[in-house]
């Protein structure tokens, strides 16, 4: 993309707000260093809405640095489609599917993408949890249905722990997923514009890759490339590509997988707006592929576009200039002659 005015949208209302601000500042600084005119659009509670921020900035495209609910789930993407402003990342449907862990798993199963066994729990299940859980077994993982960055995720080993973990998960969502714990190597695959960049193995201090392990330096070891045979790594990356394709993802995304000693691989989830902080995985994967941070930001920006087939803001402005002025006033007499549907709408 030629050096245009870019809005880096960050902040938001989700539990990942602080991560989003770090991502946004890093991206903004990198794009400025590469000659772009950058507007930092910080979405705050009580401040201007996203539509106001975007309109007032007079920008050509939005680099989405939002994470979590409201910014990564298709809501902001839909607004930008209606405004006609190109944006980075996946479109509305792919963003919504990827953020909703239940719907993502249903799509994985439909496309024969292996994912750990699971069931959904709601508050009403707490009173009969022994029957609901049945023979599912322990240990298992409890996670909110629509959160990212491992927010609200707990590993449990008993029915009592399960009840407490579901309660914690319900603080973030009305539904939680209870997922079979799979002892495996955790591998994350980076994809950019439909092309696999590479993969990284993460080894957190504990059994699971928690929020703190992700964003506190020194809490996790990283191996890029992962310490698995090259032939198997190719299979893992192919599976990651299939998972992203099953959800219809585009732009930059990251696929999180489990690789077991028993030659099985499982897809956990697809992240449609991967973090771009100093400890984030996509920049590590890109660096191992010879793409530095600034070049990665530029490549993500180059893929900014609209997905819904609606006219862009520039196209709408051009059409408005060509359209002759019309008198849209309607008198009471005129209104009687309007079709019933138009009268009802008015």
ABEGO torsion letter per residue (X at the ends): XBBBBBBBBBEEABAAAAAAAAAAAAAAAAAAAAGBBBBBBBBBBGBBBAAAAAAAAGBABBBBABBEBGAAAGAAAAAAAAAGBBBBEBBAAAAAAAABAAAAAAAAAAAGBBBBBBBBBBAAAAAAAAAAAEAAEOBBBBBBABBBGGBGBBBBABAAAAAAAAAAAAAABABBBBBBBBBBBBBBBBBBGGBBAEBBBBBBABABBBAAAAABBGABBBBOBBBBBAAAAAAAAAAAAAAAAAAGBBEBBBBBBBBBAAGBBBBABBBABBBABAABAAAAAAAAAGBBAAAAAAAAAAABBBAAGBBBAAAAAAAAAABBBBBABBBAAAAAABBAAAAAAX
